[in-house]
Amino acid sequence: MPLTVDDISKAILLLFRLGVCARFIYCMIRIGATEEESGQYKKRAKNVILFYIMAECIWQIKEILIWYYG
């Protein structure tokens, strides 16, 4: 069974989601572990969430464009 572009794009999206979840969990653990660095890791967790939102928006725009022009 050959891989299609759609299969590869779904795999990349899954990797994005897993990476964001892992990074967010890591930041939350670090916030609970160290009081001194909690501000730094709160900022990193916020940036992870912003990255995820932007990645999902870009991905949805790509899907809409492919559907509309394809």
C-alpha positions as CSV (number, residue, x, y, z in Angstrom):
1,M,0.0,0.0,0.0
2,P,1.7,3.2,-1.1
3,L,1.7,6.3,1.0
4,T,-0.2,9.3,-0.2
5,V,0.4,12.9,0.4
6,D,-2.7,12.9,2.6
7,D,-1.2,10.1,4.8
8,I,2.0,12.0,5.2
9,S,0.2,15.2,6.1
10,K,-1.9,13.4,8.7
11,A,1.3,11.9,10.2
12,I,3.0,15.4,10.4
13,L,-0.1,16.8,12.1
14,L,-0.1,14.0,14.6
15,L,3.6,14.7,15.3
16,F,2.8,18.4,15.9
17,R,0.1,17.5,18.3
18,L,2.2,14.9,20.2
19,G,5.1,17.3,20.4
20,V,3.0,20.1,21.7
21,C,1.4,17.9,24.4
22,A,4.8,16.6,25.5
23,R,6.3,20.1,25.7
24,F,3.3,21.4,27.6
25,I,3.4,18.5,30.1
26,Y,7.2,19.1,30.5
27,C,6.7,22.8,31.2
28,M,3.9,22.0,33.8
29,I,6.1,19.6,35.6
30,R,9.0,22.1,35.7
31,I,6.7,24.8,37.0
32,G,5.7,22.5,39.9
33,A,9.3,21.4,40.5
34,T,11.1,24.7,40.7
35,E,9.7,27.9,42.2
36,E,12.6,30.1,40.9
37,E,12.1,29.2,37.2
38,S,8.3,29.0,37.3
39,G,7.9,32.3,35.4
40,Q,10.2,31.2,32.7
41,Y,8.3,27.9,32.2
42,K,4.9,29.6,32.3
43,K,6.1,31.8,29.4
44,R,7.3,28.7,27.5
45,A,4.0,26.9,28.1
46,K,2.1,30.0,26.8
47,N,4.4,30.0,23.7
48,V,3.6,26.3,23.2
49,I,-0.1,27.0,23.2
50,L,0.3,29.9,20.8
51,F,2.4,27.7,18.5
52,Y,-0.3,25.0,18.5
53,I,-3.0,27.5,17.7
54,M,-1.0,29.0,14.8
55,A,-0.1,25.5,13.5
56,E,-3.7,24.4,13.5
57,C,-4.9,27.6,11.8
58,I,-2.3,27.3,9.1
59,W,-3.2,23.6,8.6
60,Q,-6.9,24.4,8.3
61,I,-6.3,27.2,5.9
62,K,-4.2,24.8,3.8
63,E,-7.1,22.3,3.8
64,I,-9.6,24.9,2.8
65,L,-7.5,26.1,-0.1
66,I,-6.9,22.6,-1.3
67,W,-10.6,21.8,-1.1
68,Y,-11.6,25.1,-2.8
69,Y,-9.1,25.0,-5.6
70,G,-8.6,21.3,-5.8
